[in-house]
Amino acid sequence: MADEDYGGKVVWFVAGIAIGATIALLYAPASGEVTRRRIAKQTQRGRDAVAESGREMLERGKEMYERGRKLAEDAAEMFERGRKIVEGTAANLKG
């Protein structure tokens, strides 16, 4: 459950950094052109960070899917083995 919450926290953390940096740039003593360039640069950094965290979350999702699929396959196999044992036991009791 903690793993599920991690991705959301990362996104909000990155968004907070971007917002804080933007506010700091707006109040910094620089010309409008310089400030706009800085904002554009920070925005691009924020986009890159969000994209990277999205890729990481996608990879984690794929890994979790594969683990879940493997668990389901193992459970189906164990169920089938159990069914055969019960059928064999029932046949032995009849015969």
N, CA and C of each residue as an Amber inpcrd file, in Angstrom:
protein
   285
   0.8160000  -1.1820000   0.0000000   0.0000000   0.0000000   0.0000000
   0.8640000   1.2510000   0.0000000   1.9990000   1.1970000   0.6600000
   2.9150000   2.3370000   0.6810000   3.4820000   2.5870000  -0.7090000
   3.6810000   1.5240000  -1.5020000   4.1980000   1.6880000  -2.8590000
   3.2240000   2.4700000  -3.7220000   1.9220000   2.2490000  -3.5410000
   0.9270000   2.9290000  -4.3400000   0.9420000   4.4220000  -4.0560000
   1.1750000   4.8160000  -2.8330000   1.1440000   6.1990000  -2.4300000
   2.4140000   6.9450000  -2.8490000   3.4840000   6.2330000  -3.0950000
   4.7760000   6.8300000  -3.4260000   4.7030000   7.6570000  -4.7090000
   4.0770000   7.1410000  -5.7510000   4.0140000   7.8440000  -7.0310000
   3.3170000   9.1800000  -6.9120000   2.2100000   9.2220000  -6.1840000
   1.4880000  10.4700000  -6.0020000   2.3050000  11.4950000  -5.2380000
   3.0390000  11.0330000  -4.2470000   3.8670000  11.9400000  -3.4560000
   4.9790000  12.5370000  -4.3140000   5.5560000  11.7340000  -5.1880000
   6.6300000  12.2210000  -6.0610000   6.0990000  13.3030000  -6.9850000
   4.9320000  13.0640000  -7.5700000   4.3520000  14.0480000  -8.4940000
   4.0820000  15.3600000  -7.7650000   3.5060000  15.2820000  -6.5750000
   3.2160000  16.5060000  -5.8170000   4.5020000  17.2010000  -5.3780000
   5.5120000  16.4280000  -5.0400000   6.7990000  17.0100000  -4.6580000
   7.3960000  17.7940000  -5.8170000   7.3960000  17.1850000  -6.9980000
   7.9480000  17.8420000  -8.1860000   7.1240000  19.0860000  -8.5240000
   5.8030000  18.9730000  -8.4230000   4.9480000  20.1260000  -8.7040000
   5.2400000  21.2540000  -7.7090000   5.4490000  20.9090000  -6.4500000
   5.7760000  21.9150000  -5.4390000   7.0850000  22.6160000  -5.7280000
   8.0630000  21.8350000  -6.1630000   9.3600000  22.4350000  -6.5220000
   9.1800000  23.4240000  -7.6700000   8.4330000  23.0090000  -8.6870000
   8.2300000  23.8820000  -9.8480000   7.4920000  25.1560000  -9.4570000
   6.4620000  25.0340000  -8.6440000   5.7020000  26.2070000  -8.2280000
   6.5810000  27.1320000  -7.3710000   7.3200000  26.5440000  -6.4380000
   8.2050000  27.3480000  -5.5910000   9.2690000  28.0680000  -6.3950000
   9.8540000  27.3780000  -7.3500000  10.8870000  28.0000000  -8.1800000
  10.2980000  29.1320000  -9.0130000   9.0870000  28.9200000  -9.5360000
   8.4440000  29.9520000 -10.3390000   8.1510000  31.2000000  -9.5030000
   7.6440000  30.9990000  -8.3080000   7.3690000  32.1440000  -7.4260000
   8.6570000  32.8730000  -7.0730000   9.7120000  32.1170000  -6.7810000
  10.9980000  32.7400000  -6.4590000  11.5090000  33.5690000  -7.6320000
  11.3330000  33.0660000  -8.8450000  11.7890000  33.8110000 -10.0260000
  10.9580000  35.0770000 -10.2430000   9.6790000  34.9850000  -9.9580000
   8.8260000  36.1590000 -10.1610000   9.1970000  37.3020000  -9.2150000
   9.6640000  36.9540000  -8.0300000  10.0310000  37.9890000  -7.0590000
  11.5140000  38.3530000  -7.1090000  12.2740000  37.6840000  -7.9400000
  13.7050000  37.9850000  -8.0550000  13.8870000  39.2640000  -8.8690000
  14.8700000  40.0550000  -8.5080000  15.1050000  41.2980000  -9.2560000
  15.8420000  41.0030000 -10.5670000  15.0830000  40.8210000 -11.6340000
  15.6570000  40.5910000 -12.9600000  14.7100000  41.1970000 -13.9870000
  15.2170000  41.3900000 -15.2020000  14.3700000  41.9580000 -16.2490000
  13.3000000  40.9430000 -16.6530000  12.2750000  41.4340000 -17.3070000
  11.1780000  40.5590000 -17.7340000  11.6510000  39.4530000 -18.6610000
  12.5500000  39.7790000 -19.5600000  13.0390000  38.7810000 -20.5130000
  13.8250000  37.6720000 -19.8060000  14.6870000  38.0750000 -18.8970000
  15.4740000  37.1060000 -18.1380000  14.5490000  36.2270000 -17.2920000
  13.5800000  36.8550000 -16.6560000  12.6420000  36.1050000 -15.8180000
  11.8460000  35.1100000 -16.6620000  11.3840000  35.5440000 -17.8380000
  10.6270000  34.6320000 -18.7160000  11.4850000  33.4490000 -19.1540000
  12.7500000  33.7010000 -19.4570000  13.6580000  32.6060000 -19.8360000
  13.8300000  31.6300000 -18.6730000  13.9960000  32.1790000 -17.4760000
  14.1450000  31.3170000 -16.3040000  12.8910000  30.4780000 -16.0640000
  11.7290000  31.1180000 -16.2050000  10.4740000  30.3800000 -16.0250000
  10.3550000  29.2700000 -17.0660000  10.6970000  29.5830000 -18.3040000
  10.6310000  28.5670000 -19.3580000  11.5740000  27.4060000 -19.0530000
  12.7790000  27.7310000 -18.5720000  13.7560000  26.6940000 -18.2450000
  13.2400000  25.8220000 -17.0880000  12.7090000  26.4570000 -16.0450000
  12.1790000  25.7190000 -14.8940000  10.9770000  24.8690000 -15.3010000
  10.1430000  25.4170000 -16.1720000   8.9880000  24.6560000 -16.6480000
   9.4450000  23.4090000 -17.3850000  10.4480000  23.5480000 -18.2270000
  10.9640000  22.3900000 -18.9590000  11.5470000  21.3670000 -17.9930000
  12.2660000  21.8290000 -16.9840000  12.8100000  20.9070000 -15.9820000
  11.6880000  20.1720000 -15.2650000  10.6340000  20.9030000 -14.9320000
   9.4810000  20.2820000 -14.2760000   8.8230000  19.2410000 -15.1710000
   8.6550000  19.5730000 -16.4390000   8.0790000  18.6040000 -17.3930000
   8.9480000  17.3530000 -17.4790000  10.2600000  17.5600000 -17.5630000
  11.1720000  16.4200000 -17.6490000  11.0810000  15.5490000 -16.3940000
  11.0080000  16.1920000 -15.2280000  10.9250000  15.4380000 -13.9720000
   9.6230000  14.6610000 -13.8940000   8.5180000  15.2780000 -14.2990000
   7.2210000  14.5820000 -14.2770000   7.2320000  13.4240000 -15.2780000
   7.8060000  13.6460000 -16.4530000   7.8830000  12.5880000 -17.4530000
   8.7180000  11.4190000 -16.9370000   9.8270000  11.7220000 -16.2830000
  10.6950000  10.6770000 -15.7400000   9.9700000   9.8890000 -14.6550000
   9.2920000  10.5890000 -13.7550000   8.5710000   9.8700000 -12.7020000
   7.4380000   9.0540000 -13.3120000   6.8440000   9.5410000 -14.3830000
   5.8050000   8.7690000 -15.0830000   6.3710000   7.4960000 -15.6780000
   7.5500000   7.5840000 -16.2660000   8.1920000   6.3850000 -16.8250000
   8.5150000   5.3890000 -15.7150000   9.0140000   5.9080000 -14.5870000
   9.3310000   5.0230000 -13.4700000   8.0730000   4.3390000 -12.9440000
   6.9870000   5.0870000 -12.8330000   5.7370000   4.5020000 -12.3540000
   5.2120000   3.4730000 -13.3490000   5.3730000   3.7110000 -14.6400000
   4.9540000   2.7590000 -15.6560000   5.7460000   1.4640000 -15.5210000
   7.0490000   1.5820000 -15.3250000   7.8840000   0.3900000 -15.1490000
   7.4680000  -0.3920000 -13.9090000   7.2260000   0.3220000 -12.8170000
   6.7770000  -0.3410000 -11.5790000   5.4430000  -1.0310000 -11.8010000
   4.5670000  -0.3840000 -12.5480000   3.2670000  -0.9780000 -12.8620000
   3.4200000  -2.2600000 -13.6620000   4.3240000  -2.2490000 -14.6250000
   4.5750000  -3.4440000 -15.4220000   5.1210000  -4.5750000 -14.5500000
   6.0480000  -4.2280000 -13.6580000   6.6120000  -5.2370000 -12.7620000
   5.5370000  -5.8280000 -11.8550000   4.6860000  -4.9540000 -11.3130000
   3.6240000  -5.4320000 -10.4350000   2.6340000  -6.3100000 -11.1990000
   2.3320000  -5.9430000 -12.4390000   1.4440000  -6.7500000 -13.2680000
   2.0370000  -8.1410000 -13.4840000   3.3190000  -8.1800000 -13.8120000
   3.9710000  -9.4740000 -14.0460000   3.9670000 -10.3350000 -12.7800000
   4.2420000  -9.7130000 -11.6270000   4.2050000 -10.4740000 -10.3670000
   2.8040000 -11.0020000 -10.0920000   1.7990000 -10.1770000 -10.3330000
   0.4100000 -10.5960000 -10.1290000   0.0210000 -11.7180000 -11.0720000
   0.4610000 -11.6130000 -12.3160000   0.1640000 -12.6660000 -13.2910000
   0.8070000 -13.9790000 -12.8780000   2.0410000 -13.9160000 -12.4060000
   2.7560000 -15.1150000 -11.9550000   2.0500000 -15.7300000 -10.7490000
   1.6230000 -14.8860000  -9.8070000   0.8980000 -15.3910000  -8.6430000
  -0.4050000 -16.0720000  -9.0580000  -1.1010000 -15.4840000 -10.0150000
  -2.3560000 -16.0840000 -10.4890000  -2.0880000 -17.4260000 -11.1540000
  -1.0310000 -17.5070000 -11.9430000  -0.6780000 -18.7740000 -12.5770000
  -0.3220000 -19.8280000 -11.5340000   0.4520000 -19.4380000 -10.5320000
   0.8140000 -20.3750000  -9.4600000  -0.4120000 -20.8430000  -8.6930000
  -1.3320000 -19.9180000  -8.4200000  -2.5530000 -20.2850000  -7.6920000
  -3.3910000 -21.2450000  -8.5180000  -3.4940000 -21.0100000  -9.8230000
  -4.2660000 -21.9050000 -10.6910000  -3.6330000 -23.2900000 -10.7240000
  -2.3130000 -23.3370000 -10.7660000  -1.6030000 -24.6180000 -10.7690000
  -1.8300000 -25.3700000  -9.4590000  -1.7460000 -24.6570000  -8.3300000
  -1.9740000 -25.3040000  -7.0350000  -3.4170000 -25.7790000  -6.9190000
  -4.3600000 -25.0110000  -7.4310000  -5.7620000 -25.4110000  -7.4080000
  -5.9520000 -26.7010000  -8.2040000  -5.3340000 -26.7620000  -9.3650000
  -5.4530000 -27.9570000 -10.2170000  -4.8420000 -29.1770000  -9.5290000
  -3.6840000 -29.0060000  -8.9000000  -3.0730000 -30.1160000  -8.1670000
  -3.9820000 -30.5730000  -7.0280000  -4.5610000 -29.6290000  -6.3100000
  -5.4710000 -29.9680000  -5.2160000  -6.6990000 -30.7020000  -5.7240000
  -7.2310000 -30.2590000  -6.8450000  -8.3990000 -30.9270000  -7.4340000
  -8.0660000 -32.3660000  -7.7990000  -6.8940000 -32.5890000  -8.3680000
  -6.4930000 -33.9540000  -8.7330000  -6.3070000 -34.8250000  -7.4960000
  -5.7590000 -34.2590000  -6.4370000  -5.5900000 -35.0190000  -5.1890000
  -6.9490000 -35.4130000  -4.6280000  -7.8880000 -34.4740000  -4.6060000
  -9.2330000 -34.7660000  -4.0900000  -9.9110000 -35.8190000  -4.9530000
  -9.8040000 -35.6960000  -6.2600000 -10.4210000 -36.6890000  -7.1420000
  -9.7840000 -38.0630000  -6.9460000  -8.4450000 -38.0780000  -6.7920000
  -7.7590000 -39.3570000  -6.5770000  -8.1550000 -39.9780000  -5.2480000
  -8.2900000 -39.1780000  -4.2320000  -8.6860000 -39.6770000  -2.9250000
 -10.1130000 -40.2100000  -2.9740000 -10.9840000 -39.4770000  -3.6520000
 -12.3840000 -39.9170000  -3.7770000 -12.4690000 -41.2300000  -4.5360000
 -11.6600000 -41.3660000  -5.5840000 -11.6600000 -42.6090000  -6.3580000
 -11.1370000 -43.7610000  -5.5170000 -10.1210000 -43.5250000  -4.6810000
  -9.5750000 -44.5610000  -3.8210000 -10.5780000 -44.9940000  -2.7530000
 -11.3600000 -44.0690000  -2.2590000 -12.3680000 -44.3820000  -1.2400000
 -13.5080000 -45.2200000  -1.8210000 -13.8580000 -44.9620000  -3.0800000
 -14.9250000 -45.7160000  -3.7450000 -14.4630000 -47.1280000  -4.0830000
 -13.2110000 -47.2030000  -4.5080000 -12.7360000 -48.4790000  -5.0390000
 -12.1280000 -49.3160000  -4.0380000
